[in-house]
Every structure is written in C-alpha cells, then in structure tokens.
C-alpha cells in the first residue's frame, strides 16, 4: 500500500541563529571590493580622528601674532585632511554599494533557482505572494544592510573606539568618567533593540500576507470579476494593509523611543563630563586646547554612538528579513531525482497501475481525495475519467505527472516505478502559458 500525505512538516523546524553569517559565502566572492572598502573606511576614520589634534594645536599655539606661520601650517593640514576624507569616502561608497548590488543579484538568482526546485507540496501551503515578498522585499532590506548600513556601522564603531582611546590619551580622569557611563547607556539600548527586532519580524510577516492575497487575486482576476467579488477582496486587502500599518506603527514608536533615549543618555553624559572638564580649565589643571580636543572626541563618540543605535535598529530589521530568507533556503524538496536515474526509452511500453493509492492535499490533510484507489491501464488502451467536479480526476494527473508514486509495468517480468526515471521529463496536460513571445515559448518547451 502506498500512502501519500504531504501535509506533514519537519518535526525539527529550522531555527535561525546566525542569519547574516549564512550569506558570508556570497560576500567572500568579492574580496577585492571588501579590502578596498575596508581600507578606505579605515583611512576616513583615521582622518576624522586626526582633526581634533590639529584643532588643539591651533587653539594652544596658533592664535598669536608670533605664530602666524604655525596657523597657516595647521590650516593647510586641515585642508589636506579634508581632501583625504572626501576621497576615502567616495571610494568607500563605490565599493560598498557595488558589493551590495552584486551580492543581492547573486542571492536573488540562487533563491529563485532554489524555489524552482522545491517540490509541489511546498507551494500548496505557501502563498506565491509570500514567496515573492521574500525574493524581492526581504532581499532589498538585506541589500541596504550589506551595501551601506554595515559599512557605516563599522566606520562609526572604529570612530567610537578611536575617540575613546584618544580621550584616554588626552585626559585620563575625564575618560574614566565616560567609561563608567557606558554600561548605563548600552544595557537599555540592547533591551530596546530586541523588542524592535521582534516587532520588525511581525511587520514583515503581515506584509507578506498582504502580498500573497494581492498576488493570488490578481492572478485570478477573471474569477474575481465573474463573481463580482471586487468589494469583498478590496476590504480583505484593506484589513491586511491596516494590520501592517498598525504593526509598523508600533515598531516606529519603539524605534523613536529607542533613538530618543539613546541620544538623551549619550549627550547628557557628555554635558556632565564637560562641566567637570571646564572646572579643571578654570583651576589651571588643563589647557583650553586640551579641553577642546577632548570635547571634539566626546562629541564624535556621542554622535557616532547615537547613530549606531539607529543603524543597529536598521540592522535588526535586516536580520528579520535574513531569518525569513534563510528559512526559505533551508527548505528541502520532498521529491528528488534518483541518484542513478534510468534512461527513458521512447515510447514506454507497458501498463499503468494504481495499487491501493491514498492521497490528501497538503493544505487539507483531514480530507481524503483518493482512498484505496486501484486500477490498471494497458498499453495502447484509451481510458476516460468521468465524474462530477471534485471527485479526484485532477489529482490523478497531478500524481502521475508531479508526485511520481505509481508503477509502470515494462514487461510481464519487470516492474519499475516512475521514481526511477528523471523527474524533469514530464509535462502536465494543462500547462500554463507564459506571457512571452512565441519564439520564447517554443524555446521554453524545448529545454
């Protein structure tokens, strides 16, 4: 007896732990772009960190009649640093954007190829609109993360670390106060970030539901109009879109609170520390130039840290998209071509036999479409399947052409199943016409 039930999912569902690391093979293909982007990013960060040193020298030694030459020298250095910063930023932008576009093109191609090779049962419980949403919308979010957000985050991280190091070199006392404030800033941001990630994933899932409904109804627009169901479908879509908006609104509120709270913590800490530094200047234990240098590094650290909180929220959003995409890539076809398929001689001589076949659709496992069906069709025999709609005529052809579970008797001594033959050699009796030119349709049919 053969029992076919494709509704059962894996008992061990895939859990995403490192979504972005799953895409590292794609990025590693373009090491030259990565190295060039990293070097230009490093140059830009170092130039940014060098600016306060030049400004300190001007404040301490440049504003006097006897130091006119030093003033010109330091301004010349600032001009050169600005030129280096502009060139490094331009090179970094070109490299990271090119890397993101190339990466996402490869990823979309591989995801689409993977989708094409999934078994038909996958599409029975997955809406086409949701699949397209993962292929286009989710990959776009990942492209933004890889193409710009990640490099900006790395640059800000280098600037923050460099600014903290330079603050320690400039004034150890004030730097220790800054370091003591960091845990009180970082812990709330981590908690906020986790909540934002959860809400972002929910938003993407609900948007996929709306896309699935739109794709399904547009593809069946003649049926929708024939039943005058335009108003009903429009209301359903409006409800789904409103759910997307409400979920996105909650995510935006969390991100707004996240950003505002981060900015308040960072800059209030900077103001408190600078007040202490100003007291040292008044007491003569620190020069104005040193305080100015420390102020610039503190502002660099504060602004970049605040921007890192926003970028972190964007990366969290991209991580949600990456999770959905990795889940799709982890799907395995339940029907695979045999490792050593038999060559198919044309025409196949033999009988077609159904031997007590059971069948249920994956989306409705409780409803038996075919139950204990047995019959045989001899070679050369013409058989008509007659019966009311919904009695299982179409599933018979789906089983024969798609699922391949039936037996073909090649001779009175040998029996082979269709699963022994390559799967990509059968065509349904009602293929879908592609919206292409006749030449492309003909080329498609010959492949």
C-alpha positions in Angstrom: 0.0 0.0 0.0 1.2 3.5 -0.9 0.1 6.4 1.3 0.9 9.9 0.2 0.4 12.8 2.7 2.5 15.9 2.0 1.0 18.0 4.8 3.4 17.0 7.5 6.2 19.4 8.1 9.6 18.8 9.6 9.5 17.7 13.2 12.6 19.8 13.8 11.9 23.2 12.4 14.9 25.2 11.4 15.9 27.9 14.0 18.0 30.8 12.7 20.9 31.6 14.9 23.3 33.5 12.7 21.3 34.7 9.7 23.8 37.0 8.2 26.7 34.5 8.6 24.7 32.2 6.2 25.4 34.8 3.4 29.1 35.0 4.0 30.0 32.8 1.0 28.3 35.3 -1.3 30.3 38.2 0.2 33.7 36.4 0.2 33.5 36.0 -3.6 34.4 39.7 -3.8 37.4 40.1 -1.6 38.9 42.9 -3.6 35.9 45.1 -3.1 35.8 44.2 0.6 39.5 45.0 1.1 39.3 48.3 -0.8 36.2 49.3 1.1 37.8 48.5 4.4 41.0 50.4 3.7 39.1 53.5 2.5 36.9 53.2 5.6 39.9 52.9 7.8 41.5 56.0 6.2 38.3 58.0 6.6 38.0 57.1 10.3 41.7 57.9 11.0 41.4 61.3 9.2 38.3 62.1 11.3 40.1 61.2 14.5 43.1 63.3 13.4 41.1 66.5 13.1 40.8 67.3 16.8 44.6 67.1 17.3 45.1 69.8 14.6 42.4 71.9 16.1 44.0 71.6 19.6 47.4 72.8 18.2 45.7 75.8 16.7 43.9 76.7 19.9 47.0 76.3 22.1 49.7 77.7 19.7 48.1 79.3 16.7 46.2 82.4 17.9 49.0 84.9 18.4 51.0 87.3 16.2 54.2 85.4 16.6 52.6 82.1 15.4 51.2 83.3 12.1 53.3 80.6 10.2 52.0 77.8 12.5 48.4 79.0 11.9 48.8 78.6 8.1 50.6 75.3 8.6 47.7 73.8 10.7 45.1 75.1 8.3 47.0 73.5 5.4 46.9 70.2 7.3 43.2 70.6 7.8 42.7 71.2 4.1 44.7 68.0 3.3 42.8 66.0 5.8 39.5 67.2 4.3 40.7 66.1 0.8 41.7 62.7 2.1 38.4 62.3 3.9 36.5 63.2 0.7 38.5 60.7 -1.5 38.3 57.9 1.1 34.5 58.4 1.5 34.0 58.4 -2.3 35.9 55.2 -2.7 34.2 53.5 0.2 30.8 54.5 -1.2 31.6 53.0 -4.6 32.9 49.7 -3.2 30.2 49.1 -0.6 27.3 50.0 -3.0 28.8 47.8 -5.8 29.3 45.0 -3.3 25.7 45.2 -2.1 24.3 45.2 -5.7 26.5 42.3 -6.7 25.7 40.4 -3.6 22.0 40.8 -3.8 21.9 39.9 -7.5 23.7 36.6 -6.8 21.4 36.0 -3.8 18.2 36.6 -5.7 19.4 34.3 -8.5 20.2 31.5 -6.2 17.0 31.9 -4.1 14.9 31.9 -7.3 16.7 28.8 -8.5 16.1 27.1 -5.2 12.4 28.0 -5.3 12.1 26.4 -8.8 13.5 23.1 -7.5 11.2 22.8 -4.4 8.6 20.1 -4.6 5.0 21.0 -5.5 3.8 20.3 -1.9 5.7 23.3 -0.7 3.6 25.6 -2.9 0.4 24.1 -1.6 0.9 25.6 1.8 2.9 28.6 0.8 1.3 31.6 -0.9 3.1 32.8 -4.1 2.8 36.4 -2.9 4.7 35.5 0.3 7.5 33.8 -1.7 7.8 36.8 -4.0 7.9 39.1 -0.9 10.9 37.1 0.4 12.6 37.1 -3.0 12.2 40.9 -3.6 11.3 42.8 -0.4 13.4 40.9 2.1 16.4 40.8 -0.3 16.1 44.6 -0.7 16.4 45.1 3.0 19.4 42.8 3.2 21.0 44.8 0.3 20.7 48.0 2.2 22.3 46.4 5.2 25.2 44.9 3.2 25.6 47.8 0.8 25.6 50.8 3.2 24.4 50.2 6.7 27.1 47.6 7.6 30.0 49.7 6.4 28.6 52.8 8.1 28.2 50.9 11.3 31.8 49.6 11.0 33.1 53.2 10.4 31.2 54.5 13.4 32.5 51.7 15.5 36.1 52.5 14.6 35.5 56.2 15.3 33.9 55.4 18.7 36.8 53.1 19.7 39.4 55.6 18.4 37.7 58.5 20.1 37.6 56.7 23.4 41.3 55.8 23.0 42.2 59.4 22.2 40.1 60.7 25.1 42.1 58.5 27.4 45.3 59.9 25.9 44.0 63.4 26.2 42.7 63.3 29.8 42.6 60.1 31.8 40.3 61.5 34.5 37.5 62.6 32.2 37.9 59.4 30.1 37.3 57.2 33.2 34.0 59.1 33.8 33.0 58.4 30.2 33.8 54.7 30.5 31.8 54.4 33.7 28.8 55.9 31.9 28.9 53.4 29.0 27.2 50.4 30.8 24.3 52.6 31.8 23.9 53.6 28.1 24.5 50.2 26.5 22.2 48.0 28.5 18.9 49.9 27.9 19.8 50.1 24.2 20.3 46.3 24.0 16.8 45.7 25.6 15.2 48.1 23.2 16.9 46.5 20.2 15.5 43.1 21.0 12.0 44.5 21.1 12.4 46.3 17.8 13.6 43.1 16.1 10.5 41.2 17.3 8.1 43.8 16.0 10.0 44.2 12.7 9.7 40.4 12.0 6.0 40.6 12.7 5.6 43.5 10.3 7.4 41.7 7.5 5.2 38.6 8.1 2.0 40.6 7.9 3.2 42.4 4.8 3.9 39.0 3.2 0.3 38.1 3.9 -1.0 41.1 2.1 1.3 40.5 -0.8 0.1 36.9 -1.0 -3.5 38.0 -1.1 -2.8 40.6 -3.8 -0.9 38.2 -6.0 -3.5 35.4 -5.7 -6.4 37.7 -6.5 -4.7 39.5 -9.4 -3.7 36.2 -11.0 -7.4 35.1 -10.7 -8.9 38.4 -11.7 -11.4 36.9 -14.1 -12.8 34.7 -11.4 -13.0 37.7 -9.0 -14.8 39.8 -11.5 -17.1 37.0 -12.6 -18.3 36.6 -9.0 -18.4 40.4 -8.5 -16.2 39.9 -5.5 -14.1 43.1 -6.1 -15.6 44.8 -3.0 -15.0 41.8 -0.7 -11.4 41.3 -1.9 -10.7 45.0 -1.6 -12.0 45.0 2.0 -9.9 42.0 2.9 -6.8 43.6 1.4 -7.5 46.9 3.3 -7.8 45.0 6.6 -4.4 43.3 6.0 -2.7 46.6 5.0 -4.2 48.2 8.1 -2.7 45.4 10.2 0.7 46.0 8.5 0.4 49.7 9.3 -0.5 49.1 13.0 2.4 46.7 13.4 4.8 49.1 11.6 3.5 52.0 13.7 4.3 50.0 16.9 7.8 49.3 15.5 8.2 53.0 14.7 7.2 54.1 18.2 9.7 51.7 19.7 12.5 52.9 17.3 11.6 56.5 18.1 11.8 55.9 21.9 15.0 53.8 21.2 16.6 56.7 19.3 15.5 59.5 21.7 16.5 57.6 24.8 19.9 56.9 23.3 20.5 60.5 22.3 19.5 61.7 25.8 21.7 59.3 27.6 24.7 60.0 25.4 24.6 63.7 25.3 23.6 64.2 29.0 26.6 62.1 29.9 28.8 64.3 27.7 27.4 67.5 29.2 28.1 66.3 32.7 31.7 65.3 31.9 32.4 68.5 30.0 31.2 70.5 33.0 33.8 68.7 35.1 36.4 69.4 32.5 35.5 73.1 32.4 36.2 73.3 36.2 39.7 71.9 35.6 40.3 74.6 33.0 39.3 77.3 35.4 41.6 75.8 38.0 44.5 75.8 35.6 45.0 72.0 35.5 44.0 71.7 31.8 44.6 74.0 28.8 41.7 75.2 26.7 43.1 73.4 23.7 43.2 70.1 25.6 39.6 70.6 26.6 38.6 71.5 23.1 40.3 68.3 21.8 38.5 66.3 24.4 35.2 68.0 23.6 35.6 67.1 19.9 36.4 63.4 20.7 33.5 63.3 23.2 31.2 64.7 20.5 32.5 62.3 17.9 31.9 59.4 20.3 28.5 60.6 21.3 27.2 61.3 17.8 28.5 58.1 16.3 27.2 56.1 19.3 23.8 57.7 18.8 23.9 57.0 15.1 25.0 53.4 15.9 21.7 53.0 17.8 19.8 54.0 14.7 21.9 51.8 12.5 21.5 49.0 14.9 17.7 49.2 14.5 18.2 49.0 10.7 20.4 46.0 11.0 17.9 44.4 13.3 15.2 44.9 10.7 17.5 43.4 8.0 18.2 40.5 10.4 14.5 39.7 10.4 14.5 39.7 6.6 17.5 37.5 6.7 15.8 35.0 9.0 12.9 34.7 6.6 15.1 34.2 3.6 17.3 31.6 5.4 14.2 29.7 6.3 13.3 29.6 2.7 16.8 28.5 1.6 16.7 25.7 4.2 13.6 24.1 2.7 14.4 20.8 1.0 12.4 19.2 -1.8 10.5 16.2 -0.6 10.8 14.7 -4.1 14.2 14.4 -5.6 15.6 12.9 -8.8 17.2 9.5 -8.1 21.0 9.4 -7.9 21.2 7.0 -10.8 18.0 7.5 -13.0 17.1 5.0 -15.6 17.3 6.1 -19.2 13.8 6.5 -20.6 13.3 4.8 -23.9 10.5 6.4 -26.0 7.8 5.3 -26.1 7.4 3.5 -22.8 5.9 0.1 -23.4 3.8 -1.3 -20.5 0.8 -0.8 -18.3 -0.1 1.9 -15.9 -1.1 0.5 -12.5 -2.6 2.2 -9.4 -2.3 -0.1 -6.4 -4.4 0.9 -3.4 -3.3 4.6 -3.6 -4.3 7.1 -1.0 -3.9 10.9 -1.5 -4.6 14.1 0.5 -3.7 17.7 -0.3 -1.1 19.1 2.0 -3.3 22.0 3.0 -6.2 19.7 3.9 -4.8 16.5 5.3 -8.0 15.6 7.0 -9.9 15.3 3.7 -9.1 12.1 1.7 -9.2 12.9 -2.0 -8.2 9.4 -3.2 -8.8 6.4 -0.9 -7.7 2.9 -1.7 -7.8 3.5 -5.4 -6.7 0.6 -7.6 -6.9 0.1 -11.4 -4.7 -0.6 -14.4 -4.5 0.8 -17.9 -2.9 -1.5 -20.5 -0.5 -0.2 -23.2 -2.4 1.4 -26.1 -5.7 1.5 -24.2 -7.7 4.7 -24.1 -9.5 5.4 -20.8 -11.8 8.3 -19.9 -12.1 9.6 -16.3 -15.8 10.6 -15.9 -17.4 12.1 -12.8 -18.7 15.2 -11.0 -16.4 18.0 -10.2 -14.4 17.5 -7.0 -14.3 13.7 -7.3 -10.5 13.4 -7.8 -10.0 13.5 -11.6 -7.3 16.2 -11.5 -5.4 14.7 -8.5 -4.9 11.6 -10.6 -3.0 13.6 -13.2 -1.1 15.5 -10.5 0.0 12.3 -9.0 1.1 10.8 -12.3 2.9 13.8 -13.7 4.2 15.5 -10.5 4.4 13.2 -7.5 5.5 10.1 -9.4 4.4 7.4 -7.0 2.8 5.0 -9.5 4.1 1.8 -11.1 4.7 1.2 -14.8 4.9 -2.4 -15.8 7.5 -2.5 -18.6 7.0 -6.2 -19.2 5.4 -9.2 -17.7 8.6 -9.9 -15.7 9.8 -6.4 -14.8 8.1 -3.6 -12.9 9.6 -0.2 -12.5 8.3 2.9 -10.6 8.2 6.3 -12.2 10.5 7.5 -9.4 13.3 5.5 -11.1 13.2 8.0 -14.1 14.4 11.6 -14.2 11.6 13.9 -13.0 12.3 16.7 -15.4 10.9 14.8 -18.4 7.1 15.0 -17.9 4.6 17.8 -18.8 1.2 18.4 -17.3 -1.8 18.1 -19.6 -2.8 21.7 -18.7 0.5 23.8 -18.8 0.4 27.5 -18.0 1.1 29.8 -21.0 3.9 32.1 -20.4 3.4 35.8 -21.2 6.3 35.9 -23.7 6.8 35.9 -27.4 6.1 32.7 -29.4 9.8 32.2 -30.0 10.5 32.3 -26.3 7.6 29.9 -25.6 9.0 27.5 -28.2 12.5 27.8 -26.7 11.0 27.1 -23.2 9.2 24.0 -24.5 12.4 22.6 -26.0 14.5 22.9 -22.8 
